[in-house]
């Protein structure tokens, strides 16, 4: 029979320290406290019905379909029911404060930064030699070969080769700066002149430019980004100090 292992709160604290997690935990605590303060100052509260809705949504997302599943999850995370309600309450407060501060700023931010949310349907072939890439490019331009023929010949990955180098719908923020300018200036369908990056020489077919739409998903993303930037600015205004007993105080 294997010997029993006892884990104490001191063991957990020691592991947090040894795994170098103290700074991120202190930042999370600071954010939680400043958000609670800002929400209280704005008179924001979470009503009982809102708290229940938030808890139900959390259970759905966490696939906690029964009371037994929920209790098992609480035990796994060392959390009491009151602590679970506090966690859900904090999440609801975050969302309400974010809406209070930035809901009316999302649309203007979107239009000011609209290009950042554009997408592109593209195919990408990476060739090691720039001279060869230029030769292939002009061969496609002259109709001597197709982009698919080039992909089949030069892409090593089997699945990527079969799809002709298809990258899917890629957002502007996920494309290297040295590539994105040329991609979003293209007139689809267009094969771009080879572009050199640290990965090699890219031969790109731009099939379609997708103009951004301010739908619910993008609205939520922008709201979260604005709120995250705000919390970062707030944290930067605090000086966090500690003593030898790991008692932290934001001054």
WOMOSUL-V856751 format. One record per helix or strand of 3 or more residues. SS is the DSSP state (@ for helix, = for strand). FROM is the first residue (numbers start at 1). LEN is the number of residues. If there is no record, write none. Layout:
SS|FROM|LEN  SS|FROM|LEN
This chain:
@|9|10  @|22|20  @|48|14  @|67|10  @|81|32  @|114|4  =|119|9  @|130|12  @|147|8  @|158|5  =|166|6  @|172|3  @|177|8  =|195|3  =|200|11  @|216|21  =|240|3  =|248|3
